[in-house]
Amino acid sequence: MSDFKPRHILGKWQQGFALDLHTLSSVPVGYNEFGHMQFDTKRSAVGELLFRLKFRGDTSVVPELVADSVAFIKRWRPAVDIVVPVPPSGARAVQPVFLLSHGIASQLGIPLARCVTKMRDTPQLKNIYDLDERLAVLDGAHTVDVAATRGKQVLLVDDLFRSGATMNAITTALFEQGEAAAVFAFTISRTRSHQ
């Protein structure tokens, strides 16, 4: 198991946590031959595992990330009935959030409900720095299958928490469209700046 330091994440949900920060520091070290700034980045143990999964396609880290997540969730003890993954923002051969959510649900012994659907393409939020603009882009972007969530206590799972705009938009949809009784938010890591 990794060493991790859980961090609160605030939003429209009842309570939320990230296992740890994603990066601990990132120092510019100069430009590469293509004119792109390069950084010396130090990640938390969990942040490094997620980086390997998300950006290198290294699925060998999934069992450790799932074990860390489940260990924390069992200590946290949110009263949840189902695990709901945040739909991925882009196409990847391997979708980290689905692998992680499936493992977490399986080890907790509760159902996984892929009941949130992205209704339209949205621009990459990491390129939009204003929170109000992010929220406007996400307004109405997701729909929820009410049959899966009505009256349920939901554990909403994502891999990386930046501003919280996506998780907040989905939480609103879970309450308004999905008639969820409660939403708890969980991510593997969060950025230092929340942007």
N, C-alpha and C positions, 0 to 999 in steps of 0.2 A: 504494500500500500504506500501511496505517496504521502508526504508531509503536506498538509494544507491548513489554511487559516480561513474559515468561512467568513464571508462578508455579507452584510445586509444589502439587499437591493430594494429600493422603495418604488412603489407604484400603486395601481388601483386594486391590487390583490390584497388578501388578508395579511400575508406575510411572505417575504421572499429572501432567498439566499443564493449566493454564488459560492462555490467551494473555495475560491481564492482569486486574487488578482491574476490577470493574464500575464502582463509584463511588470517587472520590477523596476527596470530602467531601459532607456533606449538613447544611445549617444551617437550623433552623426560622426562618421569617420572619413567621409570624402565621397567623391563621385566615381562611379564605375566608367568603363569605356563607352557606355551608351548615354552618359550624362545623367544617370539616376543616382540620387543620394543613397549611400549605404549606411547602415546603422549597426552598432554593436549592441545587440538586444539581450538583456537578461530576463528570462521568464521564471515564474514560479514553477515548482515541480509539475503541478497540474497544468499550468499554462504551456509548458514544454510538451507534455503529452498531447494536449489538444492541438497545438500547432502541428505536431507530427501527423495527427489524424486528419485535421482539416485541410492542411496545405501541402502535405506530402503523401496523403493517401495511405498512411501506415496504420492498418486496422489491428496490428498486434497490440496496440495500446488500449483497445476497447475494454478488455476484461479488467485492467487496472483502474481505468476511469469509472467503469460501472461499479466496481467494488468500493472505491472511494465514495462515490455518490450514494450508494446504498447504505454504507456505514454512517454517513452524515445524516441522511434522511431518517434512519432508524433512531438516531439520537434526537433529532429535531422533532419527530413524531407529528407531522401535520395529519389531521384526520382526512384522508383522501380516499376516494372510491375508484378513480381512474387516472391514468397518465395520458396526457395530451401533448404531443410534440408540436412545436412551432414549425409551420411549413418552411422549408429551406428557401432562401432568397434567390439562389441561383442553381443552375444545373451542374451536378457533379456526378461522376461515376459512382462514388460512394457518398451517401448523405450522412454525415456524422450525427446529426440530431436524431435521425431515425434509428441508427444503430444503438446509440446511447439510451434513447427512450425505451426501445424494445428490451434491452438488457436490464434497465432499472425496473420496469414494470414486471418483467419475468422474475427477478430476484425478490421483489417486494410481494409477489403473488397477487398483483391486482391487474385488471385489464388495461391494455393499451388501446386507446381510441384515436385513430387518425381521422378525426372528425372536423378539423379546421381545414378549409380549402382556400387557397389564394385564388381570387376571382379574376385578377388582372395583373399584368406585369407592372412592377414599380421600379424606379431607378435604384441603384445601389445607395443605401442610406449612409454608408460610410463617406460618401462624397457630398452629403448634405449636412451642413453644420448647425443650422438653426433648428431647434426642437419643434417650434410651431410649424415650420415648413415640412419637417419629417412627419408630423402628425397629420398634416393636410394631405400629404402624398399617400398615407396609409388609410385615410378615411374611406370606409366602404370597400377596402381591398380584400377582406376576408369574409367568408361565410362559415357558419357552424351548423352541423347536423344536430338539431335539437333532440332527436331521438336518443342520441348517445350521451347528452349532457344534462337533460332536464332533471333538476333536483339533485345533481351529483356534486360532490366535492372534488375539484379538479386539481391535479398537480400538473401545471404547465411547465414544460421542459424545453430549454434552448441550450445551445452550446456556448455562445459568447454574448455577454450583455454589454452593450455600449451605452446608449442613451435611455434605453427602455421603451422607446417609441413603439416598436413592433409588439413587444409583450403587452404594453398598455392597450394598444389597439385591439389585440386579440382578447385580452381580458374583458374589455368593453363588449366585444362581440359574444363572448361566452356568457356574460350576464344578460345582455339584451336579446340576442337571437337564440342563444343556447339554453337560457333559463337555468344556468348553473347556480347551485346553492352557495358555493364558495370557490375561490381560486387561490392557490398557493403557487408561487413562482420559484423555479429552481433553474440555475445555470451552472455550467462547469466553471466558467471563469468570467470575470468582468474587467473592463478596462479601468485604468487608474483615473481617467478624466471624465468618464461617463459621456463621451461625445460620439 
